[in-house]
């Protein structure tokens, strides 16, 4: 599941990193509008 496009891989890595931070409780930059 490794895309040949480096940009796509970079975006995927960025999303995984952000999701990881949110999951670990880094809600100082992620504030739900609820």
C-alpha positions as CSV (number, residue, x, y, z in Angstrom):
1,X,0.0,0.0,0.0
2,X,2.8,2.3,-0.9
3,X,1.8,5.0,-3.5
4,X,4.4,5.8,-6.1
5,X,3.7,9.5,-5.7
6,X,6.0,11.0,-3.0
7,X,3.5,13.8,-2.4
8,X,0.7,11.4,-1.7
9,X,3.0,9.5,0.8
10,X,3.8,12.7,2.5
11,X,0.2,13.7,2.8
12,X,-0.6,10.2,4.2
13,X,2.2,10.5,6.7
14,X,1.0,13.9,7.8
15,X,-2.6,12.7,8.3
16,X,-1.3,9.7,10.3
17,X,0.8,12.0,12.5
18,X,-2.1,14.4,13.1
19,X,-4.5,11.6,14.0
20,X,-1.9,10.1,16.3
21,X,-1.5,13.4,18.1
22,X,-5.3,13.8,18.5
23,X,-5.6,10.2,19.7
24,X,-2.9,10.8,22.4
25,X,-4.8,13.8,23.7
26,X,-3.1,16.7,21.9
27,X,-6.3,18.7,21.9
28,X,-4.5,22.1,22.4
29,X,-4.5,22.6,18.6
30,X,-7.6,20.6,17.9
31,X,-10.8,22.1,19.3
32,X,-14.1,20.7,18.3
33,X,-16.8,23.2,17.4
34,X,-19.3,21.4,19.6
